[in-house]
Amino acid sequence: MKKISLYLFIVAGLGEILSEVVGLPFVHQVCKPLIMITLGVYYLSHAEFRSTAVWLAIFFSLAGDALLMFETGDPKFFMFGLAAFLLAHIFYILSYRQHQDKSLEGSLKGIQKIRFSFPIVLAGTGLIVVLYPSLGALKIPVVVYALVLIAMVLNSVFRYGRTTNISFGLVFLGSILFMLSDSVLAINKFFKPVPSAGFWIMSTYILAQFLIIHGLVKHGINTKES
């Protein structure tokens, strides 16, 4: 089951990316929901300690994927999808706080937290400033979403020294890729078209989700706590 779940996730992810590049509506409709479903099975079969917060992050990511599939038919689905991913980020934040050992030495302190946080906050708020004039009626929800997204990435940074190097690295890289995916989506939707936007959005998103979940699994395996 462990290997099968990974293979199914890879097939679903590649199928979704292919559908974005070539334009295969049926493959898109089948593969996009399967991304988080198969990743959920992967988490179930690999995690020694299963967190409700992780399950909820997976569930709301799945809901967001499904809702955004109907965005072109009804703009309200974009708002519903945004709300679902907002909740997914909140539960990822809770997951990051669960999957760390605060008793370990070497964690970030005071000025170190500020120094490591600054580039992320600068990038996130810079994007908000650029997009803000183009957001129209979506100014408040998009800004709130962006701030929660920044908080999600920052909480991945704050795991430094409180988990294994591999768990920290995977989750941090996954969080950065999630932010990158959402940034490309926002720029393409609100600012100006991005060449091959669908490919870049989905490839970074799929890899981000896997790295985050795999990184959280690695914390449980190596530290025996969640």
PyMOL CGO cylinders between C-alpha atoms (Angstrom):
from pymol import cmd
from pymol.cgo import CYLINDER

trace = [
    CYLINDER, 0.00, 0.00, 0.00, 2.87, 2.40, 0.77, 0.3, 1, 1, 1, 1, 1, 1,
    CYLINDER, 2.87, 2.40, 0.77, 4.38, 2.23, -2.70, 0.3, 1, 1, 1, 1, 1, 1,
    CYLINDER, 4.38, 2.23, -2.70, 1.02, 2.00, -4.45, 0.3, 1, 1, 1, 1, 1, 1,
    CYLINDER, 1.02, 2.00, -4.45, -0.22, 5.20, -2.82, 0.3, 1, 1, 1, 1, 1, 1,
    CYLINDER, -0.22, 5.20, -2.82, 2.91, 7.06, -3.97, 0.3, 1, 1, 1, 1, 1, 1,
    CYLINDER, 2.91, 7.06, -3.97, 2.61, 5.70, -7.51, 0.3, 1, 1, 1, 1, 1, 1,
    CYLINDER, 2.61, 5.70, -7.51, -1.07, 6.71, -7.67, 0.3, 1, 1, 1, 1, 1, 1,
    CYLINDER, -1.07, 6.71, -7.67, -0.20, 10.21, -6.45, 0.3, 1, 1, 1, 1, 1, 1,
    CYLINDER, -0.20, 10.21, -6.45, 2.51, 10.53, -9.12, 0.3, 1, 1, 1, 1, 1, 1,
    CYLINDER, 2.51, 10.53, -9.12, 0.12, 9.34, -11.85, 0.3, 1, 1, 1, 1, 1, 1,
    CYLINDER, 0.12, 9.34, -11.85, -2.59, 11.78, -10.70, 0.3, 1, 1, 1, 1, 1, 1,
    CYLINDER, -2.59, 11.78, -10.70, -0.09, 14.65, -10.52, 0.3, 1, 1, 1, 1, 1, 1,
    CYLINDER, -0.09, 14.65, -10.52, 1.44, 13.96, -13.92, 0.3, 1, 1, 1, 1, 1, 1,
    CYLINDER, 1.44, 13.96, -13.92, -2.03, 13.54, -15.43, 0.3, 1, 1, 1, 1, 1, 1,
    CYLINDER, -2.03, 13.54, -15.43, -3.11, 16.93, -14.08, 0.3, 1, 1, 1, 1, 1, 1,
    CYLINDER, -3.11, 16.93, -14.08, 0.05, 18.64, -15.33, 0.3, 1, 1, 1, 1, 1, 1,
    CYLINDER, 0.05, 18.64, -15.33, -0.39, 17.02, -18.75, 0.3, 1, 1, 1, 1, 1, 1,
    CYLINDER, -0.39, 17.02, -18.75, -3.99, 18.20, -18.89, 0.3, 1, 1, 1, 1, 1, 1,
    CYLINDER, -3.99, 18.20, -18.89, -2.83, 21.77, -18.21, 0.3, 1, 1, 1, 1, 1, 1,
    CYLINDER, -2.83, 21.77, -18.21, -0.20, 21.63, -20.96, 0.3, 1, 1, 1, 1, 1, 1,
    CYLINDER, -0.20, 21.63, -20.96, -2.15, 19.80, -23.68, 0.3, 1, 1, 1, 1, 1, 1,
    CYLINDER, -2.15, 19.80, -23.68, -5.72, 20.64, -22.72, 0.3, 1, 1, 1, 1, 1, 1,
    CYLINDER, -5.72, 20.64, -22.72, -7.48, 17.42, -21.72, 0.3, 1, 1, 1, 1, 1, 1,
    CYLINDER, -7.48, 17.42, -21.72, -10.69, 18.32, -19.84, 0.3, 1, 1, 1, 1, 1, 1,
    CYLINDER, -10.69, 18.32, -19.84, -11.60, 14.72, -18.91, 0.3, 1, 1, 1, 1, 1, 1,
    CYLINDER, -11.60, 14.72, -18.91, -8.11, 13.98, -17.55, 0.3, 1, 1, 1, 1, 1, 1,
    CYLINDER, -8.11, 13.98, -17.55, -8.27, 17.25, -15.59, 0.3, 1, 1, 1, 1, 1, 1,
    CYLINDER, -8.27, 17.25, -15.59, -11.64, 16.34, -14.07, 0.3, 1, 1, 1, 1, 1, 1,
    CYLINDER, -11.64, 16.34, -14.07, -10.37, 12.93, -12.98, 0.3, 1, 1, 1, 1, 1, 1,
    CYLINDER, -10.37, 12.93, -12.98, -6.81, 13.72, -11.92, 0.3, 1, 1, 1, 1, 1, 1,
    CYLINDER, -6.81, 13.72, -11.92, -7.16, 17.00, -10.04, 0.3, 1, 1, 1, 1, 1, 1,
    CYLINDER, -7.16, 17.00, -10.04, -9.35, 15.63, -7.22, 0.3, 1, 1, 1, 1, 1, 1,
    CYLINDER, -9.35, 15.63, -7.22, -7.18, 12.51, -7.08, 0.3, 1, 1, 1, 1, 1, 1,
    CYLINDER, -7.18, 12.51, -7.08, -4.09, 14.53, -6.18, 0.3, 1, 1, 1, 1, 1, 1,
    CYLINDER, -4.09, 14.53, -6.18, -5.11, 15.11, -2.56, 0.3, 1, 1, 1, 1, 1, 1,
    CYLINDER, -5.11, 15.11, -2.56, -7.09, 11.87, -2.29, 0.3, 1, 1, 1, 1, 1, 1,
    CYLINDER, -7.09, 11.87, -2.29, -4.01, 9.81, -3.17, 0.3, 1, 1, 1, 1, 1, 1,
    CYLINDER, -4.01, 9.81, -3.17, -1.83, 12.03, -0.98, 0.3, 1, 1, 1, 1, 1, 1,
    CYLINDER, -1.83, 12.03, -0.98, -4.27, 11.36, 1.86, 0.3, 1, 1, 1, 1, 1, 1,
    CYLINDER, -4.27, 11.36, 1.86, -3.83, 7.63, 1.29, 0.3, 1, 1, 1, 1, 1, 1,
    CYLINDER, -3.83, 7.63, 1.29, -0.07, 8.16, 1.25, 0.3, 1, 1, 1, 1, 1, 1,
    CYLINDER, -0.07, 8.16, 1.25, -0.27, 9.94, 4.61, 0.3, 1, 1, 1, 1, 1, 1,
    CYLINDER, -0.27, 9.94, 4.61, -2.49, 7.20, 6.03, 0.3, 1, 1, 1, 1, 1, 1,
    CYLINDER, -2.49, 7.20, 6.03, -0.08, 4.46, 4.97, 0.3, 1, 1, 1, 1, 1, 1,
    CYLINDER, -0.08, 4.46, 4.97, 3.15, 6.24, 5.97, 0.3, 1, 1, 1, 1, 1, 1,
    CYLINDER, 3.15, 6.24, 5.97, 2.43, 8.28, 9.11, 0.3, 1, 1, 1, 1, 1, 1,
    CYLINDER, 2.43, 8.28, 9.11, 3.14, 6.55, 12.40, 0.3, 1, 1, 1, 1, 1, 1,
    CYLINDER, 3.14, 6.55, 12.40, 1.33, 9.33, 14.28, 0.3, 1, 1, 1, 1, 1, 1,
    CYLINDER, 1.33, 9.33, 14.28, -1.67, 10.80, 12.48, 0.3, 1, 1, 1, 1, 1, 1,
    CYLINDER, -1.67, 10.80, 12.48, -2.73, 14.34, 13.22, 0.3, 1, 1, 1, 1, 1, 1,
    CYLINDER, -2.73, 14.34, 13.22, -6.30, 15.60, 12.87, 0.3, 1, 1, 1, 1, 1, 1,
    CYLINDER, -6.30, 15.60, 12.87, -4.90, 18.96, 11.76, 0.3, 1, 1, 1, 1, 1, 1,
    CYLINDER, -4.90, 18.96, 11.76, -3.04, 17.29, 8.88, 0.3, 1, 1, 1, 1, 1, 1,
    CYLINDER, -3.04, 17.29, 8.88, -6.18, 15.42, 7.85, 0.3, 1, 1, 1, 1, 1, 1,
    CYLINDER, -6.18, 15.42, 7.85, -8.14, 18.69, 7.83, 0.3, 1, 1, 1, 1, 1, 1,
    CYLINDER, -8.14, 18.69, 7.83, -5.42, 20.43, 5.79, 0.3, 1, 1, 1, 1, 1, 1,
    CYLINDER, -5.42, 20.43, 5.79, -5.65, 17.62, 3.24, 0.3, 1, 1, 1, 1, 1, 1,
    CYLINDER, -5.65, 17.62, 3.24, -9.47, 17.74, 3.24, 0.3, 1, 1, 1, 1, 1, 1,
    CYLINDER, -9.47, 17.74, 3.24, -9.71, 21.49, 2.70, 0.3, 1, 1, 1, 1, 1, 1,
    CYLINDER, -9.71, 21.49, 2.70, -7.01, 21.35, 0.02, 0.3, 1, 1, 1, 1, 1, 1,
    CYLINDER, -7.01, 21.35, 0.02, -9.11, 18.72, -1.76, 0.3, 1, 1, 1, 1, 1, 1,
    CYLINDER, -9.11, 18.72, -1.76, -12.19, 20.91, -1.35, 0.3, 1, 1, 1, 1, 1, 1,
    CYLINDER, -12.19, 20.91, -1.35, -10.28, 23.90, -2.74, 0.3, 1, 1, 1, 1, 1, 1,
    CYLINDER, -10.28, 23.90, -2.74, -9.11, 21.90, -5.75, 0.3, 1, 1, 1, 1, 1, 1,
    CYLINDER, -9.11, 21.90, -5.75, -12.65, 20.71, -6.47, 0.3, 1, 1, 1, 1, 1, 1,
    CYLINDER, -12.65, 20.71, -6.47, -14.22, 24.16, -6.07, 0.3, 1, 1, 1, 1, 1, 1,
    CYLINDER, -14.22, 24.16, -6.07, -11.69, 25.88, -8.32, 0.3, 1, 1, 1, 1, 1, 1,
    CYLINDER, -11.69, 25.88, -8.32, -12.55, 23.39, -11.06, 0.3, 1, 1, 1, 1, 1, 1,
    CYLINDER, -12.55, 23.39, -11.06, -15.91, 25.19, -11.40, 0.3, 1, 1, 1, 1, 1, 1,
    CYLINDER, -15.91, 25.19, -11.40, -14.44, 28.69, -11.27, 0.3, 1, 1, 1, 1, 1, 1,
    CYLINDER, -14.44, 28.69, -11.27, -14.93, 29.42, -14.98, 0.3, 1, 1, 1, 1, 1, 1,
    CYLINDER, -14.93, 29.42, -14.98, -18.63, 28.55, -14.78, 0.3, 1, 1, 1, 1, 1, 1,
    CYLINDER, -18.63, 28.55, -14.78, -19.39, 30.68, -11.74, 0.3, 1, 1, 1, 1, 1, 1,
    CYLINDER, -19.39, 30.68, -11.74, -17.01, 33.28, -10.23, 0.3, 1, 1, 1, 1, 1, 1,
    CYLINDER, -17.01, 33.28, -10.23, -18.39, 32.54, -6.75, 0.3, 1, 1, 1, 1, 1, 1,
    CYLINDER, -18.39, 32.54, -6.75, -16.55, 29.23, -6.82, 0.3, 1, 1, 1, 1, 1, 1,
    CYLINDER, -16.55, 29.23, -6.82, -13.26, 31.14, -6.75, 0.3, 1, 1, 1, 1, 1, 1,
    CYLINDER, -13.26, 31.14, -6.75, -14.30, 32.65, -3.42, 0.3, 1, 1, 1, 1, 1, 1,
    CYLINDER, -14.30, 32.65, -3.42, -15.35, 29.26, -2.09, 0.3, 1, 1, 1, 1, 1, 1,
    CYLINDER, -15.35, 29.26, -2.09, -12.04, 27.77, -3.25, 0.3, 1, 1, 1, 1, 1, 1,
    CYLINDER, -12.04, 27.77, -3.25, -10.13, 30.64, -1.65, 0.3, 1, 1, 1, 1, 1, 1,
    CYLINDER, -10.13, 30.64, -1.65, -11.94, 30.04, 1.64, 0.3, 1, 1, 1, 1, 1, 1,
    CYLINDER, -11.94, 30.04, 1.64, -11.16, 26.30, 1.50, 0.3, 1, 1, 1, 1, 1, 1,
    CYLINDER, -11.16, 26.30, 1.50, -7.45, 26.91, 0.95, 0.3, 1, 1, 1, 1, 1, 1,
    CYLINDER, -7.45, 26.91, 0.95, -7.47, 29.56, 3.68, 0.3, 1, 1, 1, 1, 1, 1,
    CYLINDER, -7.47, 29.56, 3.68, -8.65, 26.86, 6.09, 0.3, 1, 1, 1, 1, 1, 1,
    CYLINDER, -8.65, 26.86, 6.09, -6.08, 24.43, 4.68, 0.3, 1, 1, 1, 1, 1, 1,
    CYLINDER, -6.08, 24.43, 4.68, -3.30, 26.91, 5.49, 0.3, 1, 1, 1, 1, 1, 1,
    CYLINDER, -3.30, 26.91, 5.49, -4.65, 27.43, 9.00, 0.3, 1, 1, 1, 1, 1, 1,
    CYLINDER, -4.65, 27.43, 9.00, -4.60, 23.69, 9.63, 0.3, 1, 1, 1, 1, 1, 1,
    CYLINDER, -4.60, 23.69, 9.63, -1.11, 23.43, 8.16, 0.3, 1, 1, 1, 1, 1, 1,
    CYLINDER, -1.11, 23.43, 8.16, -0.02, 26.09, 10.66, 0.3, 1, 1, 1, 1, 1, 1,
    CYLINDER, -0.02, 26.09, 10.66, -1.50, 23.98, 13.47, 0.3, 1, 1, 1, 1, 1, 1,
    CYLINDER, -1.50, 23.98, 13.47, 0.21, 20.90, 12.00, 0.3, 1, 1, 1, 1, 1, 1,
    CYLINDER, 0.21, 20.90, 12.00, 3.59, 22.62, 11.96, 0.3, 1, 1, 1, 1, 1, 1,
    CYLINDER, 3.59, 22.62, 11.96, 3.18, 23.56, 15.61, 0.3, 1, 1, 1, 1, 1, 1,
    CYLINDER, 3.18, 23.56, 15.61, 2.29, 19.97, 16.50, 0.3, 1, 1, 1, 1, 1, 1,
    CYLINDER, 2.29, 19.97, 16.50, 5.16, 18.45, 14.53, 0.3, 1, 1, 1, 1, 1, 1,
    CYLINDER, 5.16, 18.45, 14.53, 8.04, 19.96, 16.46, 0.3, 1, 1, 1, 1, 1, 1,
    CYLINDER, 8.04, 19.96, 16.46, 9.88, 19.39, 19.71, 0.3, 1, 1, 1, 1, 1, 1,
    CYLINDER, 9.88, 19.39, 19.71, 10.28, 22.66, 21.63, 0.3, 1, 1, 1, 1, 1, 1,
    CYLINDER, 10.28, 22.66, 21.63, 12.70, 21.03, 24.07, 0.3, 1, 1, 1, 1, 1, 1,
    CYLINDER, 12.70, 21.03, 24.07, 15.37, 20.65, 21.40, 0.3, 1, 1, 1, 1, 1, 1,
    CYLINDER, 15.37, 20.65, 21.40, 18.25, 23.12, 21.39, 0.3, 1, 1, 1, 1, 1, 1,
    CYLINDER, 18.25, 23.12, 21.39, 19.18, 25.16, 18.34, 0.3, 1, 1, 1, 1, 1, 1,
    CYLINDER, 19.18, 25.16, 18.34, 15.79, 26.70, 17.58, 0.3, 1, 1, 1, 1, 1, 1,
    CYLINDER, 15.79, 26.70, 17.58, 15.53, 30.26, 16.29, 0.3, 1, 1, 1, 1, 1, 1,
    CYLINDER, 15.53, 30.26, 16.29, 15.56, 33.00, 18.93, 0.3, 1, 1, 1, 1, 1, 1,
    CYLINDER, 15.56, 33.00, 18.93, 14.57, 36.67, 18.88, 0.3, 1, 1, 1, 1, 1, 1,
    CYLINDER, 14.57, 36.67, 18.88, 16.57, 38.48, 16.22, 0.3, 1, 1, 1, 1, 1, 1,
    CYLINDER, 16.57, 38.48, 16.22, 17.14, 35.21, 14.35, 0.3, 1, 1, 1, 1, 1, 1,
    CYLINDER, 17.14, 35.21, 14.35, 13.41, 34.81, 13.84, 0.3, 1, 1, 1, 1, 1, 1,
    CYLINDER, 13.41, 34.81, 13.84, 13.18, 38.35, 12.50, 0.3, 1, 1, 1, 1, 1, 1,
    CYLINDER, 13.18, 38.35, 12.50, 16.14, 37.86, 10.16, 0.3, 1, 1, 1, 1, 1, 1,
    CYLINDER, 16.14, 37.86, 10.16, 14.78, 34.61, 8.71, 0.3, 1, 1, 1, 1, 1, 1,
    CYLINDER, 14.78, 34.61, 8.71, 11.24, 35.97, 8.48, 0.3, 1, 1, 1, 1, 1, 1,
    CYLINDER, 11.24, 35.97, 8.48, 12.11, 39.22, 6.73, 0.3, 1, 1, 1, 1, 1, 1,
    CYLINDER, 12.11, 39.22, 6.73, 12.58, 37.88, 3.15, 0.3, 1, 1, 1, 1, 1, 1,
    CYLINDER, 12.58, 37.88, 3.15, 9.30, 35.95, 3.32, 0.3, 1, 1, 1, 1, 1, 1,
    CYLINDER, 9.30, 35.95, 3.32, 7.32, 38.88, 4.73, 0.3, 1, 1, 1, 1, 1, 1,
    CYLINDER, 7.32, 38.88, 4.73, 8.92, 41.22, 2.17, 0.3, 1, 1, 1, 1, 1, 1,
    CYLINDER, 8.92, 41.22, 2.17, 8.06, 38.95, -0.75, 0.3, 1, 1, 1, 1, 1, 1,
    CYLINDER, 8.06, 38.95, -0.75, 4.50, 38.37, 0.44, 0.3, 1, 1, 1, 1, 1, 1,
    CYLINDER, 4.50, 38.37, 0.44, 3.66, 41.96, 1.26, 0.3, 1, 1, 1, 1, 1, 1,
    CYLINDER, 3.66, 41.96, 1.26, 5.41, 43.14, -1.91, 0.3, 1, 1, 1, 1, 1, 1,
    CYLINDER, 5.41, 43.14, -1.91, 3.09, 40.96, -3.98, 0.3, 1, 1, 1, 1, 1, 1,
    CYLINDER, 3.09, 40.96, -3.98, 0.08, 42.32, -2.09, 0.3, 1, 1, 1, 1, 1, 1,
    CYLINDER, 0.08, 42.32, -2.09, 1.15, 45.89, -2.89, 0.3, 1, 1, 1, 1, 1, 1,
    CYLINDER, 1.15, 45.89, -2.89, 1.57, 45.06, -6.59, 0.3, 1, 1, 1, 1, 1, 1,
    CYLINDER, 1.57, 45.06, -6.59, -1.77, 43.25, -6.89, 0.3, 1, 1, 1, 1, 1, 1,
    CYLINDER, -1.77, 43.25, -6.89, -3.88, 45.44, -4.62, 0.3, 1, 1, 1, 1, 1, 1,
    CYLINDER, -3.88, 45.44, -4.62, -5.02, 48.01, -7.25, 0.3, 1, 1, 1, 1, 1, 1,
    CYLINDER, -5.02, 48.01, -7.25, -6.21, 45.16, -9.50, 0.3, 1, 1, 1, 1, 1, 1,
    CYLINDER, -6.21, 45.16, -9.50, -8.18, 43.20, -6.91, 0.3, 1, 1, 1, 1, 1, 1,
    CYLINDER, -8.18, 43.20, -6.91, -11.43, 45.15, -7.12, 0.3, 1, 1, 1, 1, 1, 1,
    CYLINDER, -11.43, 45.15, -7.12, -14.13, 43.74, -4.83, 0.3, 1, 1, 1, 1, 1, 1,
    CYLINDER, -14.13, 43.74, -4.83, -11.77, 40.93, -3.77, 0.3, 1, 1, 1, 1, 1, 1,
    CYLINDER, -11.77, 40.93, -3.77, -9.31, 43.23, -2.00, 0.3, 1, 1, 1, 1, 1, 1,
    CYLINDER, -9.31, 43.23, -2.00, -10.14, 42.16, 1.57, 0.3, 1, 1, 1, 1, 1, 1,
    CYLINDER, -10.14, 42.16, 1.57, -10.48, 38.38, 1.03, 0.3, 1, 1, 1, 1, 1, 1,
    CYLINDER, -10.48, 38.38, 1.03, -7.32, 38.16, -1.09, 0.3, 1, 1, 1, 1, 1, 1,
    CYLINDER, -7.32, 38.16, -1.09, -5.28, 40.23, 1.37, 0.3, 1, 1, 1, 1, 1, 1,
    CYLINDER, -5.28, 40.23, 1.37, -6.51, 38.12, 4.31, 0.3, 1, 1, 1, 1, 1, 1,
    CYLINDER, -6.51, 38.12, 4.31, -5.63, 34.96, 2.38, 0.3, 1, 1, 1, 1, 1, 1,
    CYLINDER, -5.63, 34.96, 2.38, -2.17, 36.32, 1.55, 0.3, 1, 1, 1, 1, 1, 1,
    CYLINDER, -2.17, 36.32, 1.55, -1.47, 37.16, 5.19, 0.3, 1, 1, 1, 1, 1, 1,
    CYLINDER, -1.47, 37.16, 5.19, -2.46, 33.66, 6.32, 0.3, 1, 1, 1, 1, 1, 1,
    CYLINDER, -2.46, 33.66, 6.32, -0.30, 32.19, 3.55, 0.3, 1, 1, 1, 1, 1, 1,
    CYLINDER, -0.30, 32.19, 3.55, 2.67, 34.23, 4.79, 0.3, 1, 1, 1, 1, 1, 1,
    CYLINDER, 2.67, 34.23, 4.79, 1.96, 33.02, 8.34, 0.3, 1, 1, 1, 1, 1, 1,
    CYLINDER, 1.96, 33.02, 8.34, 1.95, 29.42, 7.09, 0.3, 1, 1, 1, 1, 1, 1,
    CYLINDER, 1.95, 29.42, 7.09, 5.40, 29.82, 5.54, 0.3, 1, 1, 1, 1, 1, 1,
    CYLINDER, 5.40, 29.82, 5.54, 6.74, 31.59, 8.64, 0.3, 1, 1, 1, 1, 1, 1,
    CYLINDER, 6.74, 31.59, 8.64, 5.56, 28.74, 10.86, 0.3, 1, 1, 1, 1, 1, 1,
    CYLINDER, 5.56, 28.74, 10.86, 7.49, 26.32, 8.67, 0.3, 1, 1, 1, 1, 1, 1,
    CYLINDER, 7.49, 26.32, 8.67, 10.59, 28.48, 9.28, 0.3, 1, 1, 1, 1, 1, 1,
    CYLINDER, 10.59, 28.48, 9.28, 10.02, 28.46, 13.04, 0.3, 1, 1, 1, 1, 1, 1,
    CYLINDER, 10.02, 28.46, 13.04, 10.33, 24.64, 13.08, 0.3, 1, 1, 1, 1, 1, 1,
    CYLINDER, 10.33, 24.64, 13.08, 14.07, 25.11, 12.53, 0.3, 1, 1, 1, 1, 1, 1,
    CYLINDER, 14.07, 25.11, 12.53, 15.99, 23.31, 15.27, 0.3, 1, 1, 1, 1, 1, 1,
    CYLINDER, 15.99, 23.31, 15.27, 12.80, 21.76, 16.62, 0.3, 1, 1, 1, 1, 1, 1,
    CYLINDER, 12.80, 21.76, 16.62, 12.68, 18.77, 14.31, 0.3, 1, 1, 1, 1, 1, 1,
    CYLINDER, 12.68, 18.77, 14.31, 15.06, 16.74, 12.15, 0.3, 1, 1, 1, 1, 1, 1,
    CYLINDER, 15.06, 16.74, 12.15, 16.90, 18.50, 9.34, 0.3, 1, 1, 1, 1, 1, 1,
    CYLINDER, 16.90, 18.50, 9.34, 15.08, 16.42, 6.72, 0.3, 1, 1, 1, 1, 1, 1,
    CYLINDER, 15.08, 16.42, 6.72, 11.64, 17.17, 8.15, 0.3, 1, 1, 1, 1, 1, 1,
    CYLINDER, 11.64, 17.17, 8.15, 12.40, 20.88, 8.43, 0.3, 1, 1, 1, 1, 1, 1,
    CYLINDER, 12.40, 20.88, 8.43, 13.85, 21.08, 4.91, 0.3, 1, 1, 1, 1, 1, 1,
    CYLINDER, 13.85, 21.08, 4.91, 10.98, 19.24, 3.24, 0.3, 1, 1, 1, 1, 1, 1,
    CYLINDER, 10.98, 19.24, 3.24, 8.24, 21.22, 4.98, 0.3, 1, 1, 1, 1, 1, 1,
    CYLINDER, 8.24, 21.22, 4.98, 9.99, 24.55, 4.47, 0.3, 1, 1, 1, 1, 1, 1,
    CYLINDER, 9.99, 24.55, 4.47, 10.60, 23.92, 0.76, 0.3, 1, 1, 1, 1, 1, 1,
    CYLINDER, 10.60, 23.92, 0.76, 7.01, 22.72, 0.36, 0.3, 1, 1, 1, 1, 1, 1,
    CYLINDER, 7.01, 22.72, 0.36, 5.68, 25.86, 2.03, 0.3, 1, 1, 1, 1, 1, 1,
    CYLINDER, 5.68, 25.86, 2.03, 7.79, 28.10, -0.21, 0.3, 1, 1, 1, 1, 1, 1,
    CYLINDER, 7.79, 28.10, -0.21, 6.55, 26.25, -3.31, 0.3, 1, 1, 1, 1, 1, 1,
    CYLINDER, 6.55, 26.25, -3.31, 2.95, 26.60, -2.08, 0.3, 1, 1, 1, 1, 1, 1,
    CYLINDER, 2.95, 26.60, -2.08, 3.49, 30.35, -1.77, 0.3, 1, 1, 1, 1, 1, 1,
    CYLINDER, 3.49, 30.35, -1.77, 5.07, 30.43, -5.24, 0.3, 1, 1, 1, 1, 1, 1,
    CYLINDER, 5.07, 30.43, -5.24, 2.15, 28.51, -6.75, 0.3, 1, 1, 1, 1, 1, 1,
    CYLINDER, 2.15, 28.51, -6.75, -0.40, 30.86, -5.22, 0.3, 1, 1, 1, 1, 1, 1,
    CYLINDER, -0.40, 30.86, -5.22, 1.66, 33.88, -6.30, 0.3, 1, 1, 1, 1, 1, 1,
    CYLINDER, 1.66, 33.88, -6.30, 1.72, 32.76, -9.94, 0.3, 1, 1, 1, 1, 1, 1,
    CYLINDER, 1.72, 32.76, -9.94, -2.02, 32.08, -9.77, 0.3, 1, 1, 1, 1, 1, 1,
    CYLINDER, -2.02, 32.08, -9.77, -2.70, 35.55, -8.34, 0.3, 1, 1, 1, 1, 1, 1,
    CYLINDER, -2.70, 35.55, -8.34, -0.45, 37.34, -10.83, 0.3, 1, 1, 1, 1, 1, 1,
    CYLINDER, -0.45, 37.34, -10.83, -2.04, 35.44, -13.73, 0.3, 1, 1, 1, 1, 1, 1,
    CYLINDER, -2.04, 35.44, -13.73, -5.58, 36.13, -12.52, 0.3, 1, 1, 1, 1, 1, 1,
    CYLINDER, -5.58, 36.13, -12.52, -5.34, 39.71, -11.29, 0.3, 1, 1, 1, 1, 1, 1,
    CYLINDER, -5.34, 39.71, -11.29, -2.27, 41.35, -12.84, 0.3, 1, 1, 1, 1, 1, 1,
    CYLINDER, -2.27, 41.35, -12.84, -1.20, 39.98, -16.21, 0.3, 1, 1, 1, 1, 1, 1,
    CYLINDER, -1.20, 39.98, -16.21, -1.15, 36.61, -18.00, 0.3, 1, 1, 1, 1, 1, 1,
    CYLINDER, -1.15, 36.61, -18.00, 1.77, 34.35, -17.13, 0.3, 1, 1, 1, 1, 1, 1,
    CYLINDER, 1.77, 34.35, -17.13, 3.09, 32.13, -19.95, 0.3, 1, 1, 1, 1, 1, 1,
    CYLINDER, 3.09, 32.13, -19.95, 2.25, 28.46, -19.26, 0.3, 1, 1, 1, 1, 1, 1,
    CYLINDER, 2.25, 28.46, -19.26, 0.55, 29.56, -16.03, 0.3, 1, 1, 1, 1, 1, 1,
    CYLINDER, 0.55, 29.56, -16.03, -1.37, 26.31, -15.56, 0.3, 1, 1, 1, 1, 1, 1,
    CYLINDER, -1.37, 26.31, -15.56, 1.80, 24.24, -15.78, 0.3, 1, 1, 1, 1, 1, 1,
    CYLINDER, 1.80, 24.24, -15.78, 3.71, 26.37, -13.25, 0.3, 1, 1, 1, 1, 1, 1,
    CYLINDER, 3.71, 26.37, -13.25, 0.77, 26.69, -10.85, 0.3, 1, 1, 1, 1, 1, 1,
    CYLINDER, 0.77, 26.69, -10.85, -0.01, 22.98, -10.72, 0.3, 1, 1, 1, 1, 1, 1,
    CYLINDER, -0.01, 22.98, -10.72, 3.56, 21.62, -10.85, 0.3, 1, 1, 1, 1, 1, 1,
    CYLINDER, 3.56, 21.62, -10.85, 4.66, 23.78, -7.90, 0.3, 1, 1, 1, 1, 1, 1,
    CYLINDER, 4.66, 23.78, -7.90, 1.39, 23.08, -6.04, 0.3, 1, 1, 1, 1, 1, 1,
    CYLINDER, 1.39, 23.08, -6.04, 1.59, 19.31, -6.42, 0.3, 1, 1, 1, 1, 1, 1,
    CYLINDER, 1.59, 19.31, -6.42, 5.23, 19.18, -5.35, 0.3, 1, 1, 1, 1, 1, 1,
    CYLINDER, 5.23, 19.18, -5.35, 4.49, 21.55, -2.44, 0.3, 1, 1, 1, 1, 1, 1,
    CYLINDER, 4.49, 21.55, -2.44, 1.72, 19.36, -1.06, 0.3, 1, 1, 1, 1, 1, 1,
    CYLINDER, 1.72, 19.36, -1.06, 3.85, 16.23, -1.27, 0.3, 1, 1, 1, 1, 1, 1,
    CYLINDER, 3.85, 16.23, -1.27, 6.89, 17.81, 0.37, 0.3, 1, 1, 1, 1, 1, 1,
    CYLINDER, 6.89, 17.81, 0.37, 4.82, 19.19, 3.25, 0.3, 1, 1, 1, 1, 1, 1,
    CYLINDER, 4.82, 19.19, 3.25, 3.04, 15.91, 3.97, 0.3, 1, 1, 1, 1, 1, 1,
    CYLINDER, 3.04, 15.91, 3.97, 6.21, 13.83, 3.52, 0.3, 1, 1, 1, 1, 1, 1,
    CYLINDER, 6.21, 13.83, 3.52, 8.11, 16.24, 5.77, 0.3, 1, 1, 1, 1, 1, 1,
    CYLINDER, 8.11, 16.24, 5.77, 5.52, 15.97, 8.52, 0.3, 1, 1, 1, 1, 1, 1,
    CYLINDER, 5.52, 15.97, 8.52, 5.63, 12.18, 8.23, 0.3, 1, 1, 1, 1, 1, 1,
    CYLINDER, 5.63, 12.18, 8.23, 9.42, 12.32, 8.61, 0.3, 1, 1, 1, 1, 1, 1,
    CYLINDER, 9.42, 12.32, 8.61, 9.08, 14.24, 11.87, 0.3, 1, 1, 1, 1, 1, 1,
    CYLINDER, 9.08, 14.24, 11.87, 6.88, 11.51, 13.35, 0.3, 1, 1, 1, 1, 1, 1,
    CYLINDER, 6.88, 11.51, 13.35, 9.15, 8.70, 12.19, 0.3, 1, 1, 1, 1, 1, 1,
    CYLINDER, 9.15, 8.70, 12.19, 12.32, 10.29, 13.51, 0.3, 1, 1, 1, 1, 1, 1,
    CYLINDER, 12.32, 10.29, 13.51, 11.12, 11.83, 16.77, 0.3, 1, 1, 1, 1, 1, 1,
    CYLINDER, 11.12, 11.83, 16.77, 8.25, 9.54, 17.76, 0.3, 1, 1, 1, 1, 1, 1,
    CYLINDER, 8.25, 9.54, 17.76, 5.97, 12.44, 18.47, 0.3, 1, 1, 1, 1, 1, 1,
    CYLINDER, 5.97, 12.44, 18.47, 3.41, 14.60, 16.70, 0.3, 1, 1, 1, 1, 1, 1,
]
cmd.load_cgo(trace, "trace")
